[in-house]
Amino acid sequence: MPNDVKAAVSALALIVAAVLAYWSGSPIRPEFSTYVMVTAVFMIGAMLDFPGGGSKEKRQELMARRR
């Protein structure tokens, strides 16, 4: 996934999590606001940490190098 798309998805996820966590009319109970924010940060970190699927040729090349 391109870096600009990752940045946009990350920003959108943080905004949605913050709105759900701290908006008074949110369907989420107020005592769970910390969990919502931690989960959002964890999901963003996982997206940035793990690479995308890539092409079939690249996967085959990586598998050939490991052997």
PDB file of N, H, CA, C and O in Angstrom:
ATOM      1  N   MET A   1       0.856  -1.165   0.000  1.00  0.00           N
ATOM      2  CA  MET A   1       0.000   0.000   0.000  1.00  0.00           C
ATOM      3  C   MET A   1       0.906   1.233   0.000  1.00  0.00           C
ATOM      4  O   MET A   1       1.861   1.287   0.774  1.00  0.00           O
ATOM      5  N   PRO A   2       0.633   2.199  -0.830  1.00  0.00           N
ATOM      6  CA  PRO A   2       1.456   3.419  -0.873  1.00  0.00           C
ATOM      7  C   PRO A   2       1.405   4.173   0.461  1.00  0.00           C
ATOM      8  O   PRO A   2       0.426   4.105   1.204  1.00  0.00           O
ATOM      9  N   ASN A   3       2.495   4.892   0.734  1.00  0.00           N
ATOM     10  H   ASN A   3       3.291   4.947   0.130  1.00  0.00           H
ATOM     11  CA  ASN A   3       2.609   5.602   2.007  1.00  0.00           C
ATOM     12  C   ASN A   3       1.549   6.683   2.178  1.00  0.00           C
ATOM     13  O   ASN A   3       1.077   6.913   3.292  1.00  0.00           O
ATOM     14  N   ASP A   4       1.168   7.351   1.090  1.00  0.00           N
ATOM     15  H   ASP A   4       1.552   7.164   0.185  1.00  0.00           H
ATOM     16  CA  ASP A   4       0.149   8.392   1.233  1.00  0.00           C
ATOM     17  C   ASP A   4      -1.212   7.799   1.594  1.00  0.00           C
ATOM     18  O   ASP A   4      -1.985   8.419   2.324  1.00  0.00           O
ATOM     19  N   VAL A   5      -1.505   6.610   1.088  1.00  0.00           N
ATOM     20  H   VAL A   5      -0.877   6.106   0.494  1.00  0.00           H
ATOM     21  CA  VAL A   5      -2.753   5.940   1.449  1.00  0.00           C
ATOM     22  C   VAL A   5      -2.700   5.488   2.907  1.00  0.00           C
ATOM     23  O   VAL A   5      -3.690   5.604   3.629  1.00  0.00           O
ATOM     24  N   LYS A   6      -1.550   4.975   3.340  1.00  0.00           N
ATOM     25  H   LYS A   6      -0.746   4.881   2.753  1.00  0.00           H
ATOM     26  CA  LYS A   6      -1.398   4.580   4.745  1.00  0.00           C
ATOM     27  C   LYS A   6      -1.601   5.772   5.669  1.00  0.00           C
ATOM     28  O   LYS A   6      -2.248   5.655   6.710  1.00  0.00           O
ATOM     29  N   ALA A   7      -1.050   6.914   5.289  1.00  0.00           N
ATOM     30  H   ALA A   7      -0.524   7.009   4.443  1.00  0.00           H
ATOM     31  CA  ALA A   7      -1.194   8.115   6.113  1.00  0.00           C
ATOM     32  C   ALA A   7      -2.652   8.557   6.180  1.00  0.00           C
ATOM     33  O   ALA A   7      -3.137   8.941   7.244  1.00  0.00           O
ATOM     34  N   ALA A   8      -3.347   8.505   5.058  1.00  0.00           N
ATOM     35  H   ALA A   8      -2.953   8.192   4.193  1.00  0.00           H
ATOM     36  CA  ALA A   8      -4.757   8.914   5.032  1.00  0.00           C
ATOM     37  C   ALA A   8      -5.609   7.964   5.863  1.00  0.00           C
ATOM     38  O   ALA A   8      -6.464   8.410   6.628  1.00  0.00           O
ATOM     39  N   VAL A   9      -5.388   6.665   5.722  1.00  0.00           N
ATOM     40  H   VAL A   9      -4.694   6.302   5.101  1.00  0.00           H
ATOM     41  CA  VAL A   9      -6.162   5.684   6.490  1.00  0.00           C
ATOM     42  C   VAL A   9      -5.855   5.830   7.986  1.00  0.00           C
ATOM     43  O   VAL A   9      -6.757   5.723   8.817  1.00  0.00           O
ATOM     44  N   SER A  10      -4.594   6.072   8.325  1.00  0.00           N
ATOM     45  H   SER A  10      -3.862   6.159   7.650  1.00  0.00           H
ATOM     46  CA  SER A  10      -4.215   6.254   9.730  1.00  0.00           C
ATOM     47  C   SER A  10      -4.899   7.474  10.332  1.00  0.00           C
ATOM     48  O   SER A  10      -5.443   7.410  11.434  1.00  0.00           O
ATOM     49  N   ALA A  11      -4.869   8.579   9.605  1.00  0.00           N
ATOM     50  H   ALA A  11      -4.428   8.631   8.709  1.00  0.00           H
ATOM     51  CA  ALA A  11      -5.509   9.803  10.101  1.00  0.00           C
ATOM     52  C   ALA A  11      -7.013   9.606  10.259  1.00  0.00           C
ATOM     53  O   ALA A  11      -7.597  10.031  11.256  1.00  0.00           O
ATOM     54  N   LEU A  12      -7.634   8.967   9.283  1.00  0.00           N
ATOM     55  H   LEU A  12      -7.160   8.622   8.473  1.00  0.00           H
ATOM     56  CA  LEU A  12      -9.075   8.719   9.356  1.00  0.00           C
ATOM     57  C   LEU A  12      -9.426   7.813  10.533  1.00  0.00           C
ATOM     58  O   LEU A  12     -10.414   8.050  11.227  1.00  0.00           O
ATOM     59  N   ALA A  13      -8.623   6.780  10.758  1.00  0.00           N
ATOM     60  H   ALA A  13      -7.820   6.587  10.194  1.00  0.00           H
ATOM     61  CA  ALA A  13      -8.880   5.860  11.879  1.00  0.00           C
ATOM     62  C   ALA A  13      -8.748   6.586  13.215  1.00  0.00           C
ATOM     63  O   ALA A  13      -9.559   6.372  14.116  1.00  0.00           O
ATOM     64  N   LEU A  14      -7.738   7.439  13.351  1.00  0.00           N
ATOM     65  H   LEU A  14      -7.079   7.613  12.619  1.00  0.00           H
ATOM     66  CA  LEU A  14      -7.578   8.188  14.601  1.00  0.00           C
ATOM     67  C   LEU A  14      -8.718   9.178  14.824  1.00  0.00           C
ATOM     68  O   LEU A  14      -9.182   9.349  15.952  1.00  0.00           O
ATOM     69  N   ILE A  15      -9.164   9.819  13.768  1.00  0.00           N
ATOM     70  H   ILE A  15      -8.787   9.679  12.852  1.00  0.00           H
ATOM     71  CA  ILE A  15     -10.274  10.772  13.904  1.00  0.00           C
ATOM     72  C   ILE A  15     -11.549  10.051  14.318  1.00  0.00           C
ATOM     73  O   ILE A  15     -12.252  10.497  15.225  1.00  0.00           O
ATOM     74  N   VAL A  16     -11.847   8.941  13.656  1.00  0.00           N
ATOM     75  H   VAL A  16     -11.276   8.579  12.919  1.00  0.00           H
ATOM     76  CA  VAL A  16     -13.060   8.180  13.994  1.00  0.00           C
ATOM     77  C   VAL A  16     -12.977   7.656  15.427  1.00  0.00           C
ATOM     78  O   VAL A  16     -13.958   7.720  16.168  1.00  0.00           O
ATOM     79  N   ALA A  17     -11.810   7.137  15.822  1.00  0.00           N
ATOM     80  H   ALA A  17     -11.013   7.084  15.220  1.00  0.00           H
ATOM     81  CA  ALA A  17     -11.654   6.621  17.184  1.00  0.00           C
ATOM     82  C   ALA A  17     -11.814   7.736  18.212  1.00  0.00           C
ATOM     83  O   ALA A  17     -12.455   7.540  19.245  1.00  0.00           O
ATOM     84  N   ALA A  18     -11.240   8.892  17.940  1.00  0.00           N
ATOM     85  H   ALA A  18     -10.719   9.051  17.101  1.00  0.00           H
ATOM     86  CA  ALA A  18     -11.357  10.011  18.881  1.00  0.00           C
ATOM     87  C   ALA A  18     -12.801  10.485  19.002  1.00  0.00           C
ATOM     88  O   ALA A  18     -13.262  10.798  20.100  1.00  0.00           O
ATOM     89  N   VAL A  19     -13.513  10.540  17.887  1.00  0.00           N
ATOM     90  H   VAL A  19     -13.138  10.287  16.995  1.00  0.00           H
ATOM     91  CA  VAL A  19     -14.920  10.960  17.933  1.00  0.00           C
ATOM     92  C   VAL A  19     -15.737   9.949  18.732  1.00  0.00           C
ATOM     93  O   VAL A  19     -16.542  10.328  19.583  1.00  0.00           O
ATOM     94  N   LEU A  20     -15.529   8.663  18.456  1.00  0.00           N
ATOM     95  H   LEU A  20     -14.875   8.355  17.765  1.00  0.00           H
ATOM     96  CA  LEU A  20     -16.271   7.641  19.190  1.00  0.00           C
ATOM     97  C   LEU A  20     -15.918   7.628  20.669  1.00  0.00           C
ATOM     98  O   LEU A  20     -16.782   7.379  21.510  1.00  0.00           O
ATOM     99  N   ALA A  21     -14.664   7.893  20.993  1.00  0.00           N
ATOM    100  H   ALA A  21     -13.962   8.095  20.310  1.00  0.00           H
ATOM    101  CA  ALA A  21     -14.224   7.811  22.381  1.00  0.00           C
ATOM    102  C   ALA A  21     -14.659   9.022  23.207  1.00  0.00           C
ATOM    103  O   ALA A  21     -15.000   8.873  24.381  1.00  0.00           O
ATOM    104  N   TYR A  22     -14.653  10.206  22.618  1.00  0.00           N
ATOM    105  H   TYR A  22     -14.376  10.327  21.665  1.00  0.00           H
ATOM    106  CA  TYR A  22     -14.834  11.407  23.433  1.00  0.00           C
ATOM    107  C   TYR A  22     -16.084  12.231  23.132  1.00  0.00           C
ATOM    108  O   TYR A  22     -16.328  13.225  23.816  1.00  0.00           O
ATOM    109  N   TRP A  23     -16.876  11.857  22.141  1.00  0.00           N
ATOM    110  H   TRP A  23     -16.678  11.049  21.586  1.00  0.00           H
ATOM    111  CA  TRP A  23     -18.106  12.571  21.848  1.00  0.00           C
ATOM    112  C   TRP A  23     -19.163  12.137  22.854  1.00  0.00           C
ATOM    113  O   TRP A  23     -19.324  10.943  23.105  1.00  0.00           O
ATOM    114  N   SER A  24     -19.877  13.083  23.427  1.00  0.00           N
ATOM    115  H   SER A  24     -19.746  14.053  23.223  1.00  0.00           H
ATOM    116  CA  SER A  24     -20.838  12.764  24.484  1.00  0.00           C
ATOM    117  C   SER A  24     -22.027  11.951  23.975  1.00  0.00           C
ATOM    118  O   SER A  24     -22.653  11.238  24.761  1.00  0.00           O
ATOM    119  N   GLY A  25     -22.353  12.034  22.705  1.00  0.00           N
ATOM    120  H   GLY A  25     -21.845  12.612  22.067  1.00  0.00           H
ATOM    121  CA  GLY A  25     -23.470  11.290  22.148  1.00  0.00           C
ATOM    122  C   GLY A  25     -23.064   9.956  21.545  1.00  0.00           C
ATOM    123  O   GLY A  25     -23.864   9.315  20.865  1.00  0.00           O
ATOM    124  N   SER A  26     -21.838   9.535  21.784  1.00  0.00           N
ATOM    125  H   SER A  26     -21.188  10.056  22.337  1.00  0.00           H
ATOM    126  CA  SER A  26     -21.325   8.300  21.191  1.00  0.00           C
ATOM    127  C   SER A  26     -22.021   7.071  21.777  1.00  0.00           C
ATOM    128  O   SER A  26     -22.390   7.071  22.952  1.00  0.00           O
ATOM    129  N   PRO A  27     -22.203   6.029  20.972  1.00  0.00           N
ATOM    130  CA  PRO A  27     -22.805   4.802  21.493  1.00  0.00           C
ATOM    131  C   PRO A  27     -21.859   4.005  22.397  1.00  0.00           C
ATOM    132  O   PRO A  27     -22.278   3.038  23.032  1.00  0.00           O
ATOM    133  N   ILE A  28     -20.598   4.404  22.456  1.00  0.00           N
ATOM    134  H   ILE A  28     -20.258   5.190  21.940  1.00  0.00           H
ATOM    135  CA  ILE A  28     -19.610   3.707  23.296  1.00  0.00           C
ATOM    136  C   ILE A  28     -19.664   4.283  24.707  1.00  0.00           C
ATOM    137  O   ILE A  28     -19.745   5.498  24.892  1.00  0.00           O
ATOM    138  N   ARG A  29     -19.619   3.400  25.693  1.00  0.00           N
ATOM    139  H   ARG A  29     -19.553   2.413  25.543  1.00  0.00           H
ATOM    140  CA  ARG A  29     -19.655   3.864  27.077  1.00  0.00           C
ATOM    141  C   ARG A  29     -18.381   4.657  27.397  1.00  0.00           C
ATOM    142  O   ARG A  29     -17.300   4.292  26.935  1.00  0.00           O
ATOM    143  N   PRO A  30     -18.496   5.730  28.176  1.00  0.00           N
ATOM    144  CA  PRO A  30     -17.345   6.599  28.456  1.00  0.00           C
ATOM    145  C   PRO A  30     -16.158   5.885  29.108  1.00  0.00           C
ATOM    146  O   PRO A  30     -15.015   6.280  28.880  1.00  0.00           O
ATOM    147  N   GLU A  31     -16.397   4.857  29.905  1.00  0.00           N
ATOM    148  H   GLU A  31     -17.326   4.537  30.090  1.00  0.00           H
ATOM    149  CA  GLU A  31     -15.276   4.178  30.567  1.00  0.00           C
ATOM    150  C   GLU A  31     -14.444   3.341  29.591  1.00  0.00           C
ATOM    151  O   GLU A  31     -13.366   2.867  29.953  1.00  0.00           O
ATOM    152  N   PHE A  32     -14.929   3.153  28.362  1.00  0.00           N
ATOM    153  H   PHE A  32     -15.804   3.538  28.068  1.00  0.00           H
ATOM    154  CA  PHE A  32     -14.170   2.400  27.361  1.00  0.00           C
ATOM    155  C   PHE A  32     -13.402   3.297  26.395  1.00  0.00           C
ATOM    156  O   PHE A  32     -12.842   2.799  25.418  1.00  0.00           O
ATOM    157  N   SER A  33     -13.362   4.589  26.638  1.00  0.00           N
ATOM    158  H   SER A  33     -13.816   4.993  27.431  1.00  0.00           H
ATOM    159  CA  SER A  33     -12.707   5.505  25.697  1.00  0.00           C
ATOM    160  C   SER A  33     -11.215   5.210  25.558  1.00  0.00           C
ATOM    161  O   SER A  33     -10.666   5.313  24.461  1.00  0.00           O
ATOM    162  N   THR A  34     -10.561   4.848  26.646  1.00  0.00           N
ATOM    163  H   THR A  34     -11.007   4.764  27.537  1.00  0.00           H
ATOM    164  CA  THR A  34      -9.133   4.519  26.571  1.00  0.00           C
ATOM    165  C   THR A  34      -8.910   3.280  25.717  1.00  0.00           C
ATOM    166  O   THR A  34      -7.970   3.240  24.923  1.00  0.00           O
ATOM    167  N   TYR A  35      -9.750   2.278  25.864  1.00  0.00           N
ATOM    168  H   TYR A  35     -10.514   2.310  26.509  1.00  0.00           H
ATOM    169  CA  TYR A  35      -9.611   1.050  25.071  1.00  0.00           C
ATOM    170  C   TYR A  35      -9.824   1.313  23.584  1.00  0.00           C
ATOM    171  O   TYR A  35      -9.156   0.716  22.739  1.00  0.00           O
ATOM    172  N   VAL A  36     -10.747   2.199  23.273  1.00  0.00           N
ATOM    173  H   VAL A  36     -11.290   2.684  23.959  1.00  0.00           H
ATOM    174  CA  VAL A  36     -11.004   2.537  21.870  1.00  0.00           C
ATOM    175  C   VAL A  36      -9.767   3.183  21.256  1.00  0.00           C
ATOM    176  O   VAL A  36      -9.368   2.827  20.147  1.00  0.00           O
ATOM    177  N   MET A  37      -9.160   4.127  21.965  1.00  0.00           N
ATOM    178  H   MET A  37      -9.484   4.417  22.866  1.00  0.00           H
ATOM    179  CA  MET A  37      -7.975   4.802  21.440  1.00  0.00           C
ATOM    180  C   MET A  37      -6.781   3.858  21.346  1.00  0.00           C
ATOM    181  O   MET A  37      -6.038   3.903  20.366  1.00  0.00           O
ATOM    182  N   VAL A  38      -6.587   3.009  22.345  1.00  0.00           N
ATOM    183  H   VAL A  38      -7.191   2.972  23.141  1.00  0.00           H
ATOM    184  CA  VAL A  38      -5.471   2.060  22.314  1.00  0.00           C
ATOM    185  C   VAL A  38      -5.648   1.074  21.160  1.00  0.00           C
ATOM    186  O   VAL A  38      -4.681   0.740  20.476  1.00  0.00           O
ATOM    187  N   THR A  39      -6.873   0.609  20.941  1.00  0.00           N
ATOM    188  H   THR A  39      -7.659   0.880  21.497  1.00  0.00           H
ATOM    189  CA  THR A  39      -7.143  -0.313  19.844  1.00  0.00           C
ATOM    190  C   THR A  39      -6.880   0.360  18.499  1.00  0.00           C
ATOM    191  O   THR A  39      -6.320  -0.266  17.599  1.00  0.00           O
ATOM    192  N   ALA A  40      -7.268   1.600  18.350  1.00  0.00           N
ATOM    193  H   ALA A  40      -7.724   2.108  19.080  1.00  0.00           H
ATOM    194  CA  ALA A  40      -7.018   2.323  17.097  1.00  0.00           C
ATOM    195  C   ALA A  40      -5.522   2.466  16.840  1.00  0.00           C
ATOM    196  O   ALA A  40      -5.056   2.248  15.722  1.00  0.00           O
ATOM    197  N   VAL A  41      -4.779   2.829  17.869  1.00  0.00           N
ATOM    198  H   VAL A  41      -5.158   3.006  18.777  1.00  0.00           H
ATOM    199  CA  VAL A  41      -3.326   2.974  17.711  1.00  0.00           C
ATOM    200  C   VAL A  41      -2.685   1.623  17.395  1.00  0.00           C
ATOM    201  O   VAL A  41      -1.770   1.551  16.576  1.00  0.00           O
ATOM    202  N   PHE A  42      -3.155   0.561  18.034  1.00  0.00           N
ATOM    203  H   PHE A  42      -3.899   0.621  18.700  1.00  0.00           H
ATOM    204  CA  PHE A  42      -2.634  -0.779  17.758  1.00  0.00           C
ATOM    205  C   PHE A  42      -2.899  -1.176  16.304  1.00  0.00           C
ATOM    206  O   PHE A  42      -2.013  -1.715  15.640  1.00  0.00           O
ATOM    207  N   MET A  43      -4.097  -0.917  15.811  1.00  0.00           N
ATOM    208  H   MET A  43      -4.817  -0.479  16.350  1.00  0.00           H
ATOM    209  CA  MET A  43      -4.433  -1.275  14.428  1.00  0.00           C
ATOM    210  C   MET A  43      -3.603  -0.474  13.429  1.00  0.00           C
ATOM    211  O   MET A  43      -3.185  -1.008  12.402  1.00  0.00           O
ATOM    212  N   ILE A  44      -3.362   0.794  13.722  1.00  0.00           N
ATOM    213  H   ILE A  44      -3.701   1.228  14.557  1.00  0.00           H
ATOM    214  CA  ILE A  44      -2.532   1.610  12.835  1.00  0.00           C
ATOM    215  C   ILE A  44      -1.096   1.109  12.854  1.00  0.00           C
ATOM    216  O   ILE A  44      -0.452   1.024  11.808  1.00  0.00           O
ATOM    217  N   GLY A  45      -0.595   0.779  14.031  1.00  0.00           N
ATOM    218  H   GLY A  45      -1.118   0.848  14.881  1.00  0.00           H
ATOM    219  CA  GLY A  45       0.760   0.239  14.125  1.00  0.00           C
ATOM    220  C   GLY A  45       0.910  -1.066  13.364  1.00  0.00           C
ATOM    221  O   GLY A  45       1.928  -1.295  12.712  1.00  0.00           O
ATOM    222  N   ALA A  46      -0.088  -1.913  13.443  1.00  0.00           N
ATOM    223  H   ALA A  46      -0.916  -1.728  13.973  1.00  0.00           H
ATOM    224  CA  ALA A  46      -0.040  -3.182  12.709  1.00  0.00           C
ATOM    225  C   ALA A  46      -0.071  -2.936  11.206  1.00  0.00           C
ATOM    226  O   ALA A  46       0.629  -3.615  10.455  1.00  0.00           O
ATOM    227  N   MET A  47      -0.863  -1.985  10.762  1.00  0.00           N
ATOM    228  H   MET A  47      -1.432  -1.433  11.372  1.00  0.00           H
ATOM    229  CA  MET A  47      -0.921  -1.682   9.333  1.00  0.00           C
ATOM    230  C   MET A  47       0.427  -1.167   8.835  1.00  0.00           C
ATOM    231  O   MET A  47       0.863  -1.523   7.739  1.00  0.00           O
ATOM    232  N   LEU A  48       1.081  -0.339   9.630  1.00  0.00           N
ATOM    233  H   LEU A  48       0.727  -0.050  10.520  1.00  0.00           H
ATOM    234  CA  LEU A  48       2.361   0.221   9.219  1.00  0.00           C
ATOM    235  C   LEU A  48       3.494  -0.786   9.348  1.00  0.00           C
ATOM    236  O   LEU A  48       4.472  -0.710   8.604  1.00  0.00           O
ATOM    237  N   ASP A  49       3.381  -1.723  10.274  1.00  0.00           N
ATOM    238  H   ASP A  49       2.586  -1.785  10.878  1.00  0.00           H
ATOM    239  CA  ASP A  49       4.455  -2.672  10.544  1.00  0.00           C
ATOM    240  C   ASP A  49       4.500  -3.812   9.537  1.00  0.00           C
ATOM    241  O   ASP A  49       5.577  -4.193   9.078  1.00  0.00           O
ATOM    242  N   PHE A  50       3.332  -4.360   9.191  1.00  0.00           N
ATOM    243  H   PHE A  50       2.458  -4.050   9.564  1.00  0.00           H
ATOM    244  CA  PHE A  50       3.297  -5.519   8.303  1.00  0.00           C
ATOM    245  C   PHE A  50       3.172  -5.067   6.858  1.00  0.00           C
ATOM    246  O   PHE A  50       2.342  -4.212   6.548  1.00  0.00           O
ATOM    247  N   PRO A  51       3.985  -5.629   5.970  1.00  0.00           N
ATOM    248  CA  PRO A  51       3.922  -5.220   4.561  1.00  0.00           C
ATOM    249  C   PRO A  51       2.670  -5.754   3.883  1.00  0.00           C
ATOM    250  O   PRO A  51       2.016  -6.673   4.376  1.00  0.00           O
ATOM    251  N   GLY A  52       2.359  -5.168   2.765  1.00  0.00           N
ATOM    252  H   GLY A  52       2.890  -4.421   2.364  1.00  0.00           H
ATOM    253  CA  GLY A  52       1.214  -5.612   1.993  1.00  0.00           C
ATOM    254  C   GLY A  52       1.511  -6.918   1.290  1.00  0.00           C
ATOM    255  O   GLY A  52       2.617  -7.450   1.387  1.00  0.00           O
ATOM    256  N   GLY A  53       0.521  -7.434   0.580  1.00  0.00           N
ATOM    257  H   GLY A  53      -0.378  -7.002   0.501  1.00  0.00           H
ATOM    258  CA  GLY A  53       0.666  -8.715  -0.098  1.00  0.00           C
ATOM    259  C   GLY A  53       1.675  -8.689  -1.225  1.00  0.00           C
ATOM    260  O   GLY A  53       2.425  -9.650  -1.400  1.00  0.00           O
ATOM    261  N   GLY A  54       1.713  -7.613  -1.994  1.00  0.00           N
ATOM    262  H   GLY A  54       1.104  -6.832  -1.852  1.00  0.00           H
ATOM    263  CA  GLY A  54       2.629  -7.529  -3.115  1.00  0.00           C
ATOM    264  C   GLY A  54       2.188  -8.396  -4.279  1.00  0.00           C
ATOM    265  O   GLY A  54       1.085  -8.943  -4.283  1.00  0.00           O
ATOM    266  N   SER A  55       3.051  -8.510  -5.249  1.00  0.00           N
ATOM    267  H   SER A  55       3.946  -8.065  -5.246  1.00  0.00           H
ATOM    268  CA  SER A  55       2.721  -9.292  -6.436  1.00  0.00           C
ATOM    269  C   SER A  55       3.155 -10.742  -6.273  1.00  0.00           C
ATOM    270  O   SER A  55       3.951 -11.070  -5.393  1.00  0.00           O
ATOM    271  N   LYS A  56       2.631 -11.589  -7.117  1.00  0.00           N
ATOM    272  H   LYS A  56       1.985 -11.322  -7.832  1.00  0.00           H
ATOM    273  CA  LYS A  56       2.947 -13.010  -7.059  1.00  0.00           C
ATOM    274  C   LYS A  56       4.426 -13.243  -7.374  1.00  0.00           C
ATOM    275  O   LYS A  56       5.057 -14.118  -6.782  1.00  0.00           O
ATOM    276  N   GLU A  57       4.974 -12.466  -8.299  1.00  0.00           N
ATOM    277  H   GLU A  57       4.462 -11.755  -8.780  1.00  0.00           H
ATOM    278  CA  GLU A  57       6.376 -12.619  -8.667  1.00  0.00           C
ATOM    279  C   GLU A  57       7.294 -12.287  -7.495  1.00  0.00           C
ATOM    280  O   GLU A  57       8.280 -12.985  -7.258  1.00  0.00           O
ATOM    281  N   LYS A  58       6.975 -11.235  -6.771  1.00  0.00           N
ATOM    282  H   LYS A  58       6.174 -10.667  -6.964  1.00  0.00           H
ATOM    283  CA  LYS A  58       7.796 -10.861  -5.612  1.00  0.00           C
ATOM    284  C   LYS A  58       7.748 -11.932  -4.532  1.00  0.00           C
ATOM    285  O   LYS A  58       8.769 -12.237  -3.914  1.00  0.00           O
ATOM    286  N   ARG A  59       6.566 -12.506  -4.299  1.00  0.00           N
ATOM    287  H   ARG A  59       5.737 -12.258  -4.801  1.00  0.00           H
ATOM    288  CA  ARG A  59       6.457 -13.572  -3.298  1.00  0.00           C
ATOM    289  C   ARG A  59       7.279 -14.775  -3.708  1.00  0.00           C
ATOM    290  O   ARG A  59       7.957 -15.379  -2.877  1.00  0.00           O
ATOM    291  N   GLN A  60       7.224 -15.132  -4.989  1.00  0.00           N
ATOM    292  H   GLN A  60       6.673 -14.641  -5.664  1.00  0.00           H
ATOM    293  CA  GLN A  60       7.997 -16.270  -5.460  1.00  0.00           C
ATOM    294  C   GLN A  60       9.492 -15.997  -5.346  1.00  0.00           C
ATOM    295  O   GLN A  60      10.260 -16.895  -5.001  1.00  0.00           O
ATOM    296  N   GLU A  61       9.911 -14.774  -5.632  1.00  0.00           N
ATOM    297  H   GLU A  61       9.287 -14.045  -5.913  1.00  0.00           H
ATOM    298  CA  GLU A  61      11.323 -14.406  -5.514  1.00  0.00           C
ATOM    299  C   GLU A  61      11.776 -14.488  -4.065  1.00  0.00           C
ATOM    300  O   GLU A  61      12.866 -14.989  -3.786  1.00  0.00           O
ATOM    301  N   LEU A  62      10.960 -14.005  -3.142  1.00  0.00           N
ATOM    302  H   LEU A  62      10.075 -13.598  -3.368  1.00  0.00           H
ATOM    303  CA  LEU A  62      11.318 -14.077  -1.721  1.00  0.00           C
ATOM    304  C   LEU A  62      11.389 -15.522  -1.236  1.00  0.00           C
ATOM    305  O   LEU A  62      12.282 -15.877  -0.466  1.00  0.00           O
ATOM    306  N   MET A  63      10.459 -16.346  -1.681  1.00  0.00           N
ATOM    307  H   MET A  63       9.734 -16.057  -2.307  1.00  0.00           H
ATOM    308  CA  MET A  63      10.489 -17.755  -1.284  1.00  0.00           C
ATOM    309  C   MET A  63      11.709 -18.470  -1.836  1.00  0.00           C
ATOM    310  O   MET A  63      12.274 -19.337  -1.169  1.00  0.00           O
ATOM    311  N   ALA A  64      12.127 -18.115  -3.056  1.00  0.00           N
ATOM    312  H   ALA A  64      11.668 -17.410  -3.598  1.00  0.00           H
ATOM    313  CA  ALA A  64      13.305 -18.727  -3.655  1.00  0.00           C
ATOM    314  C   ALA A  64      14.572 -18.344  -2.882  1.00  0.00           C
ATOM    315  O   ALA A  64      15.482 -19.162  -2.740  1.00  0.00           O
ATOM    316  N   ARG A  65      14.632 -17.107  -2.384  1.00  0.00           N
ATOM    317  H   ARG A  65      13.894 -16.444  -2.499  1.00  0.00           H
ATOM    318  CA  ARG A  65      15.794 -16.660  -1.607  1.00  0.00           C
ATOM    319  C   ARG A  65      15.887 -17.389  -0.270  1.00  0.00           C
ATOM    320  O   ARG A  65      16.985 -17.644   0.225  1.00  0.00           O
ATOM    321  N   ARG A  66      14.745 -17.723   0.311  1.00  0.00           N
ATOM    322  H   ARG A  66      13.853 -17.516  -0.091  1.00  0.00           H
ATOM    323  CA  ARG A  66      14.741 -18.376   1.627  1.00  0.00           C
ATOM    324  C   ARG A  66      15.217 -19.822   1.557  1.00  0.00           C
ATOM    325  O   ARG A  66      15.648 -20.374   2.569  1.00  0.00           O
ATOM    326  N   ARG A  67      15.148 -20.436   0.404  1.00  0.00           N
ATOM    327  H   ARG A  67      14.797 -19.988  -0.419  1.00  0.00           H
ATOM    328  CA  ARG A  67      15.537 -21.839   0.271  1.00  0.00           C
ATOM    329  C   ARG A  67      17.007 -22.018   0.148  1.00  0.00           C
ATOM    330  O   ARG A  67      17.484 -23.147   0.029  1.00  0.00           O
TER     331      ARG A  67
END
